[in-house]
Amino acid sequence: MRPIRILYVNGGIMHRGGIESYMMNYYRHIDRSIIQIDFIVHGFDKGVYDDEIKSLGGRIYNIPVKSKDYFGNIKALKKIFNCGEYRIVHSHLDAMSMVILKTAKECGIPIRIAHSHNTQHLTNNCMKYLLNEYARKNVKKYATHLLACSEAAGRWLYGNKAYDEGKVKLVNNAIEFDKFAFNKQRRDLIRAQLGLENNFVIGHVGRFDYQKNHMFLLETFNATLKQIPNAKLLLIGEGHLEEQIKAKIKELGIKENVVLLGARSDINELLNSFDLFLLPSLFEGLPVVLIESQANGLVCIASDKITKSVDITKKTTFLPLEEDKKIWVRNISESKQKVQSREIQRKEFEEKGYSIELESRLLQDFYISLVEKGNI
């Protein structure tokens, strides 16, 4: 029996990001003899996951970016949707899933899944914001099924009424727990390699984008240095704001205290070297990296713009961004004084639905149920 082939649609290429991590975590653990996943990506550059996807039996369709070639984008979508091989399209573009699913509906795709990964539009451009807002208000017209990573993300994209009526299915951003469990030997080795044996290491993982609020992060870290002179900040990620971030580091005079590691494939290893994880994001759906950091046993400090449902281990402090940075500095300093075990029980993650081994089976069963109900 051939596997059911499902089309995932991503907003860019398959780079290292939270949404891509979500898709790959489920793809690696789903039974690919039953469910096979192919990927539509926007752009023609090679993604970091492309080779792995192909090795697992998946296909990658590169199509034009909509903002650069709208008609070419729609033409490419229709060509894929009309090939007759797909009956399920699962779009991960938040509000802009409207365009994907509208096109899929026009092509006769019977099962059209929208998935909310955020609680705000990923743009601060006024015109783009208005277009995204129009799409957000209309995405339900073209989706047959509504998914979200958290209640907050579901209410934002689909509205309170749809959520309260039980029309939104939550799919947790589950992870491979053992991969992220704390390892003292790896910690010592990595800190030695980076020259951090005698430092208090504050870490952040995230693309260099306004959503992640790096300017606030750098200013907070600068203030923290007055309290913790041996602090070091590790920034893992890349993005279009990289030059602005480097300029801010130079302006603050903290170049010797900040380590830029770029995009990395070994996040699970690097988390061992951290003493504290900071995530002052302006908004998030439910950040995968915060789940991973908790699995590593890290104390985490996050902005109160992030849903508190992400706090699995009860080691996360949520702080306001609007208030003086002194409250952030105080909490960072207090965390340094606390000696806490980094050992976390797998059972905590399983019980709260964040074990990928268990959650991938639930998603697989969901897809199968859609096929059986639709008799396709």
N, C-alpha and C positions, 0 to 999 in steps of 0.2 A: 504493500500500500504506500502510495506517495504521500509525503508530508503535506500538510496544509501550508501554503506559502502566504505570508502576510507582508504587506508593505509598510515599513516604518518611514516616516518623512521627517527629516531633520532640517533645521533652519540654516545650517552652514555645512561645511565639510565635517568629517568625524575627527575633530580635534579633542584635546583633553579638557573637558568641561563637565559640569554637573549633570546636564541632561544626557550627554554622551555616555557618562559613567553609568547612569541609570540604565540606558538601553543595553550597554555591553554587559552589565552585571546580569540582567535577565537573559540576554541572548546566550551567554556562556552556560547558564545553568538550566535552561529549558530543554526538554527532550526533543532534540532536533530531528529525530526519526518520526516525530508526530507533528511538530510545528517548526517550520523553517522561516527565517526572517530575511527579507531583502531590504535594502536601504536606498531611498532617494535622498541625495544630498545636493545642496545648493552651492555651486562653484565647481571648478575643474582641477583644483589642486589636490594632491594626494593627501588623504587623512592619515593620522597616526594609527588608526584601527583598521585601515583598509585591508592590509595583508591578513590580519587575524580573521576578519569577517569572511574573506574568501577561503581561508583554510578551514573554516567551520561550515562551508557550503553555502554561504550567503552571496548575494549579488549586490553590486553597487551601481546605481544609476546617477551619473553626474548631470545636472541640468543647470541652465543659466540662472543667475541670481535675478530675482524678480525686479529689483530696483534698477538693474542695469539693462535688462532685456525682458520686459513684461510679456510681450507676445511670444517670444522664444521660450519663456518659462512655461506658459500655458500650453503651447504646442507640444513641448517635451512631456509635460504631465499627461496630456491626453493620449499621446503615443503609448506611454507605459500603461495607463489605465485601460486602454482599448485593446491591449494584447490578448485579453481573454484568460489570463492566468491567475488574476487576483480577484478575490471577492471581499477581502478585508483590507482597508487602509487605516492605519493608526498614525495620526499626525501629532507631532510633538512641538508645534509652533505656537502654542498658547493661542492668542486671539487670531493670529494670521492663519491658523488652521482653517478658518472660514474659507479662504481662497482655495486651499487644497481640497477641502471636503465638498465645496460647491462644484468644483471641476469633476471630482470623483462621482458625485451624484449625476451630473450631466452625462457621464460616461457609463452609467448604469452599475456602479459599484454598490452592492446592497448593504454592506456593513461599513460604516464610516465612524471612526472613533476619534474624538477630540481629547486631548490630554493637557491639563493645566499643570505647569511646573513653576508658576510664579504668582505673585500677588500684585504685580504692577507691570506696565509695558516696559520693554527693554530699550527705551529710547528717551532722550530728553530734548529731541527735536520737535518743535510745535506741530509742524505739518504731519510728520510721521505719527506723532501721538494721536492726532485727530483720526487719521486713517486706521490706526490700530484700535481706537475706541469704537469706531464704526464696526470694525470686524468683530470686536468683543461682543457687541450687542446683537450680532447676527449669527454667531457661530452655531448656536443651537438649532437654527433653521436647517442646517445641512448635516449635522451630526446625528447618527442614530444612537450613539452611546457616549456618555460623558464620564471621563476619568480625571482624577486629580491626585496630587501627591500629598495633599493635606486639606483639612477643612477650609483653612484660609484661602488656599489656592482655588478650591472648588467654588467657594462663595464669590470670589473675585471674578472669575471668568464666566460662570454660569448664572450667578445671581442667587440671592437668598432663597427665593421661592423654589427654584429647581433643587437646591441643596436640601431644604426642609422637607420637600416632597419625596426625598429618597432617590432622586434621579441621577445622583452623582456617585460613582463608585470610587472609593479610595484605594490606591495601589501604593504601598509604602516604598520609599527609596531604600530598599533592603541592600545589605552588603554581605560580603564573605567574611564572617567574624574572625576566623582563625588567621586570616591574612593580615589583619590589623591589630591583633593582640600584642601587647607590650613585650619587648624583648630587650632585657638589660644588656646583653652582649652586643647586640646591634647598636644600641644607644651609645655605648662606650666607643665602639669603633667609628661610628659616623661623627660623633662629636670630636674625636681625635683627628679624623680626616679633615674636618672643617675648622679645626683649631678653636673649638668651643668648650674645652674641658672645664674651664673655670668661669664660664658665663651662665647667666640666667637667660635662657633662650625663649623668646616669644615668637611664635610662628603664625603665619597666615598663608592660606592656599586659596587662590582665586585669580581669574583672568583680570588683566589690567583694564577695567571698565568702570564707568562711573557708579554702577550698581554696588560695587564692592567697597567704595568709599575709602580709597587708599589715602587721600589727603588727610582725612580725619585720623586714620590709623597712624600716619607718620607724625602728625602733630601730637597725638596722644603718646606715642613712643618717645618723642623728644622730651616731653614733660616728665615721662617716667624715668628717663636717664638721671634726672636730678635726685630721684629717690633710690634708684638702683643703677649706679654708675657702670656696673659690669654687665648690663643687659645688652643683648644682641637681638636684632629683629631679622628673621628669615622670611623672605618673600618668595613664594613659589607661584609661578604663573607668567603669562605674557599677554600682550594685547596692545591695542592702538594707543593707550595712554602711557606707554612705557617711558617715552621721552619726558613727558610731563612729570612722571613720578621720579625719574632720575634728577630732574631739575629741582624738584621739591626737596629731595634728599640733600642736594648740594646747597640749596638755600638755607636749610636748617643746620647745616654743618655736621651732619650725622653719618657721612659716608663711611667712616671707619666702624660704625656700629650697625650697619645694615648690609645684609648679604642677599644679593639677587641670584636666585638659583635657576631662573627660567622655568619653562614647562618641563615637568619631570614625569617619568613613568613609575618611579619608585616612591610614591607618596607614603605608602604603608611603611616603608623603611625610615623615611625622613621624620615621620611623626614621632618615632622613638626618641629623636634628639631634642624634641621640644620639651619645655617645662610648662608652657601655657599656650593655649590656642585662642587667638582673638579673631572675631568676625563681626566688624561694625557695619554690616551691609545696610543699605538704604531699604532694601526689600529682598525677600527670598520666598520661594514656595515652601520648600523644606530641604535645606542644604545637605547634600550627600556628605560633604567634607566634615560637617559637624557630627554626623553619625559615625563616620570613620574615626574622628578624633576621640569620641567617647569610647569607642571600642578599644582604643589604645590606652584608655584610662586617664586621659588628660583632663585637667581642669580647664573649662572653657568659659570665656566671657564673650557674650554676643549682644548685639543691639536688640532693643525691645520691639523692633520692627519685624523680628523673626518669630514665627509661631512657637509657643512654648511646648507644643506637642513634640517638638524635636528633642526635648530634654529627657532622655532615656535613663541616664545614670544618676540624675539629680545632682550633677556636679557643674551644671551650667548656670551662670549668673547672667541675667538680662538687664541691660542698662540703657537709659535714654540717650539719644544722640543730641537732643536739644539742650541739655544742661551742660554746665561747665565740665571740662575734661577732667577736673580734679576728682570727680567721682570714679572715673575710669582708672586714673592713676592710683587712687586709694585702693580700689579692688585688686588691681594688679599687684601692688605692694603687699597687700594682705595675703594674696594667694602664695606669694613667695615664702611667707612665714609658715604656711601650713605644710606639714609632711603628710602626704596622702599616698595610699597604695595605688599602684597602676593596674592591679589585677581586677579584671571585670569578668563576671560570670556570663557565659554564653546564654544561659537560661533567660537572663533579663532581655536579651535581644530577641530570642525566640518568642517569648511570651507577649512582647509588644509588637511583634510582626515585622522585625527587621533582620531576620535571617533569610538570606537569599535562597538557600537550599529549600526552605519551606515555602517562601512567597512565590518563587518561580513556578512551583507546581500549581499554586492557586491561579496565577495568571494564565498558565497553560490550560487549566480546566475552564477558565472563563472563555478563552478563545474557542475551545472545543464546543462549549455550550452554545455559542453564537452560531457556529456552523450547523450544529444539530437542530437548533430552532429554525434556522433558515433553510435547512435541507439542501445545503450546497456542498 
